[in-house]
Amino acid sequence: GAVVSQHPSRVICKSGTSVKIECRSLDFQATTMFWYRQFPKQSLMLMATSNEGSKATYEQGVEKDKFLINHASLTLSTLTVTSAHPEDSSFYICSARNPGQGQDTFGSGTRLTVV
Amino acid sequence: GDSVTQMEGPVTLSEEAFLTINCTYTATGYPSLFWYVQYPGEGLQLLLKATKADDKGSNKGFEATYRKETTSFHLEKGSVQVSDSAVYFCARGISSGSARQLTFGSGTQLTVLP
């Protein structure tokens, strides 16, 4: 079945530093990937849609200069949280669109803690 | 806009009890409907899906039927197990620009007691 690997699963960083999160589709090519943010005990909030070879589409209210998305290949999208602050602490989840199955496969998530 | 309304939790059941988690959606177009499950500290796993009216999705004893007349996609299981304890999300597919996106319900925390 389709597998999406997200790395790292947990990261702790200092305020002001940048953190990169990787999302890889292991056994299929994904022209479209999605990045979500999930607050404790809440639903997923779509942050942006990542399209291979083009700029990401950000949802309203999401700062594109703070959350940099790069989708350089059909199997890899990265989310970089720049100049992180404690309020950026959250659970970030990616998903990859599998065109062959017509559905999204999710990564296991990244718990970011900014101290 | 497109939305999904899901039964609020938390839901606590005894093992072997019957489970229903209600989900309704706004009826814009003919969306695909999904149920995802999230175990503690993990991402989402697709539990089941239905792509058109009257379709029934099923997996691991869970079922949900796409009801266009009531715009519902309620999740049911006849006999829950402790291992079913998780958060369940109902979702619908929407069309936005070049990529079809998912809209999620608020999630329902299920705890099954032995």
Interface residues (C-beta under 8 A of the other chain):
Chain A: Q6 T32 F34 K41 Q42 S43 L44 L46 T49 N51 T57 I93 S95 R97 G102 Q103 D104 T105 F106 G107 S108 G109 R111
Chain B: S32 F34 Y36 G41 E42 G43 L44 Q45 L46 K49 T51 F89 G97 S98 A99 Q101 L102 F104 G105 S106 G107 Q109
